[in-house]
Amino acid sequence: MTPSPAGYEEDVRALTVEPQRAGSIRVEEVAEPQPSDDELLVHGIAVGVCGTDKEIVRGSYGWPPPDRERLVIGHESLGRVERAPAGSGFEQGDLIAGVVRRPDPQPCGACAHGEWDMCRNGQYTERGIKQLDGYASERWTVPARFAVKVESRLGMTGVLIEPTSVVAKAWEQVDRIGGRAWFQPRVVLITGAGPIGLLAAMTGVQRGLDVHVLDRVTDGPKPGLVRDLGASYHTGSVADVAAKACPDVVIEATGVGQLVFEAVAENGSYGIVCLTGVSPRGRTLQIDAGALNREIVLENDVVVGSVNANLRHYEQAAQALARAQTEWLQRLITARVPLTHAPDAFDRTGDNDVKVVIALDEAAT
């Protein structure tokens, strides 16, 4: 059991791992957090499961807090405020999500300006990932300045705030790059119909774009989710879809190496490709580097990577979800696993799952 720091009591359950040791995941009692003067005390409702969490559970990623062996995981958060400092802007009963990343103690220029998602020296910390306990606990605390209100009607779907913040940042990067010259995109191609891809499609539709989503599956929930947005669903190749749709923007959300290079090669002239998927190491592809260079240079193309998010993006995410149809968002959550059985959430496979959620409050399952 994790040792209890002074001033804490061991009376809440949490999902923990020993980072970089496979098979170490377990539900255990940990120290109940005691909020400092600027922190909210939060009743945990749910955390989402994503690829990063699975990497941590497999033992290939993650770092515990200093002087600890175990880490409370979970960075896609949803909770309800139990106690809030006066003047914080929050009050008891508010539904909130916590920001993941924190600027480093002696911040680089980006962190010092609130752009900690673009940290230049790598000394940031992250809840549930790097040196800070995450949100997969029955209670947690968060400084008010790192929390975002979630519209109450969203209920459990408020757990989608963090992945939506990643999408919000991606669109912001596209807009900023497009601003280098005249830019009026009409068509976007999104590769991958996982949570990031579907949320990118949702926000693309909200922007009034002609949205096309490419994925390999032909059945299950994904095709219907795309079509019910008013977007187009495809299962062919990037080249085939691009030839018909002529995308101005490509958002790559799979991390599949071949698709990444096809997206770069097939986007429209003066196009922007935003990479949000993380590719695994160890796979070698043969590409014509010269042809790729010609495509990028002669068409004034841009390829940009985008990961994580800052407070501004979380606020944009909350606004995007508030504009969405709650019934559609509910369909993204295809499995709810109670905290008691939380390790099972990382063993699920198959194309019928979109977003798996761990219910910290088991009455919410």
Backbone hydrogen bonds, N-H to C=O, Kabsch-Sander energy under -0.5 kcal/mol:
donor,donor_aa,acceptor,acceptor_aa,energy
8,Y,5,P,-1.5
9,E,32,E,-0.6
11,D,9,E,-1.4
11,D,30,V,-0.8
12,V,30,V,-1.4
14,A,28,E,-2.4
15,L,136,A,-2.4
16,T,14,A,-0.6
16,T,26,R,-2.8
17,V,71,L,-2.0
20,Q,61,Y,-0.9
21,R,18,E,-1.3
23,G,57,V,-0.9
24,S,21,R,-1.0
26,R,16,T,-2.1
28,E,14,A,-2.4
28,E,26,R,-0.5
30,V,12,V,-2.9
32,E,9,E,-4.8
39,E,36,S,-1.9
40,L,142,V,-3.0
41,L,83,R,-2.4
42,V,40,L,-0.5
42,V,140,W,-2.9
43,H,80,R,-3.2
44,G,42,V,-0.7
44,G,138,E,-2.3
45,I,78,L,-2.6
46,A,78,L,-1.8
47,V,358,I,-1.9
48,G,76,E,-1.8
49,V,356,V,-2.3
54,K,50,C,-1.8
55,E,51,G,-2.2
56,I,52,T,-2.2
57,V,53,D,-2.5
58,R,54,K,-2.1
59,G,55,E,-0.6
59,G,56,I,-1.0
60,S,55,E,-2.2
61,Y,55,E,-0.5
63,W,129,I,-2.2
68,R,65,P,-1.6
71,L,17,V,-2.9
73,I,15,L,-2.0
73,I,71,L,-0.6
74,G,128,G,-0.5
76,E,48,G,-0.6
77,S,75,H,-1.0
78,L,46,A,-1.2
79,G,96,I,-2.3
80,R,43,H,-2.5
81,V,94,D,-2.8
82,E,41,L,-3.3
83,R,41,L,-1.7
88,S,85,P,-1.8
93,G,81,V,-2.8
94,D,91,E,-2.1
95,L,150,V,-0.5
96,I,79,G,-3.0
97,A,148,V,-2.1
99,V,146,F,-2.8
102,R,125,T,-2.9
112,A,108,C,-2.5
113,H,109,G,-0.9
113,H,110,A,-0.8
114,G,111,C,-1.9
115,E,110,A,-2.6
118,M,115,E,-2.1
119,C,116,W,-1.4
125,T,102,R,-1.6
126,E,130,K,-2.3
127,R,100,V,-2.6
128,G,132,L,-2.6
129,I,126,E,-1.7
130,K,126,E,-1.7
131,Q,63,W,-2.5
132,L,126,E,-0.9
134,G,72,V,-3.1
135,Y,74,G,-3.0
136,A,73,I,-2.2
137,S,135,Y,-2.2
138,E,13,R,-2.3
140,W,42,V,-2.2
142,V,40,L,-1.4
144,A,38,D,-2.4
146,F,143,P,-2.4
147,A,144,A,-1.4
148,V,97,A,-2.4
150,V,95,L,-3.2
154,L,151,E,-1.8
155,G,152,S,-1.4
157,T,154,L,-1.8
158,G,155,G,-2.1
159,V,156,M,-2.0
160,L,157,T,-2.0
161,I,158,G,-1.7
164,T,160,L,-2.1
165,S,161,I,-2.1
166,V,162,E,-1.5
167,V,163,P,-1.6
168,A,164,T,-2.6
169,K,165,S,-2.2
170,A,166,V,-2.0
171,W,167,V,-2.5
172,E,168,A,-2.1
173,Q,169,K,-2.6
174,V,170,A,-2.2
175,D,171,W,-2.5
176,R,172,E,-2.5
177,I,173,Q,-2.4
178,G,174,V,-2.7
179,G,175,D,-1.5
180,R,177,I,-1.9
181,A,178,G,-1.6
188,V,210,D,-2.3
189,L,249,V,-2.5
190,I,212,H,-3.1
191,T,189,L,-0.5
191,T,251,I,-2.0
192,G,190,I,-0.7
192,G,214,L,-3.5
198,L,194,G,-3.0
199,L,195,P,-2.4
200,A,196,I,-2.4
201,A,197,G,-2.1
202,M,198,L,-2.4
203,T,199,L,-2.3
204,G,200,A,-2.0
205,V,201,A,-2.5
206,Q,202,M,-2.1
207,R,203,T,-1.3
208,G,205,V,-1.9
209,L,204,G,-2.2
210,D,186,R,-3.1
211,V,209,L,-0.9
212,H,188,V,-2.5
213,V,232,S,-3.0
214,L,190,I,-2.9
215,D,234,H,-2.4
224,G,220,G,-0.5
225,L,221,P,-2.2
226,V,222,K,-2.2
227,R,223,P,-2.4
228,D,224,G,-2.5
229,L,225,L,-0.5
229,L,226,V,-1.1
230,G,227,R,-1.5
231,A,226,V,-1.8
232,S,211,V,-2.5
234,H,213,V,-2.8
241,V,237,S,-2.2
242,A,238,V,-3.0
243,A,239,A,-2.2
244,K,240,D,-1.2
245,A,241,V,-3.1
246,C,242,A,-2.5
248,D,187,V,-2.2
249,V,187,V,-1.6
250,V,272,I,-2.6
251,I,189,L,-2.4
252,E,250,V,-0.6
252,E,274,C,-2.5
253,A,191,T,-2.5
253,A,251,I,-0.6
257,G,255,G,-0.5
260,V,256,V,-2.2
261,F,257,G,-1.9
262,E,258,Q,-2.2
263,A,259,L,-2.7
264,V,260,V,-1.8
265,A,261,F,-2.1
266,E,262,E,-2.0
267,N,263,A,-0.9
268,G,247,P,-2.2
270,Y,299,E,-2.7
271,G,268,G,-0.9
272,I,248,D,-1.5
273,V,302,V,-2.9
274,C,250,V,-3.0
274,C,272,I,-0.5
275,L,273,V,-0.6
275,L,304,V,-3.1
276,T,252,E,-3.0
276,T,274,C,-0.6
277,G,252,E,-1.3
279,S,277,G,-0.6
283,R,280,P,-0.5
284,T,282,G,-0.5
287,I,285,L,-0.6
289,A,287,I,-1.2
292,L,288,D,-2.3
293,N,289,A,-2.5
294,R,290,G,-2.3
295,E,291,A,-2.3
296,I,292,L,-2.2
297,V,293,N,-2.7
298,L,294,R,-2.5
299,E,295,E,-1.1
300,N,297,V,-1.2
301,D,296,I,-2.0
302,V,271,G,-1.8
304,V,273,V,-2.7
306,S,275,L,-2.3
313,H,310,N,-0.7
314,Y,310,N,-1.7
315,E,311,L,-2.2
316,Q,312,R,-2.1
317,A,313,H,-2.3
318,A,314,Y,-2.4
319,Q,315,E,-1.8
320,A,316,Q,-2.3
321,L,317,A,-2.6
322,A,318,A,-1.8
323,R,319,Q,-1.2
324,A,320,A,-0.8
324,A,321,L,-0.6
326,T,324,A,-0.5
329,L,325,Q,-2.1
330,Q,326,T,-2.5
331,R,327,E,-1.1
331,R,328,W,-0.5
332,L,328,W,-0.6
332,L,329,L,-1.3
333,I,329,L,-0.8
333,I,330,Q,-0.7
334,T,332,L,-1.2
334,T,355,K,-1.3
335,A,355,K,-1.2
337,V,357,V,-3.1
339,L,359,A,-1.7
341,H,338,P,-1.4
342,A,339,L,-2.0
344,D,341,H,-1.8
345,A,342,A,-2.0
346,F,343,P,-1.4
347,D,344,D,-1.6
353,D,350,G,-0.6
355,K,332,L,-1.9
356,V,49,V,-0.5
357,V,335,A,-2.7
358,I,47,V,-3.1
359,A,337,V,-2.5
359,A,357,V,-0.6
360,L,45,I,-1.5
360,L,358,I,-0.8
361,D,45,I,-1.5
362,E,360,L,-0.9
364,A,361,D,-2.7
365,T,362,E,-1.1
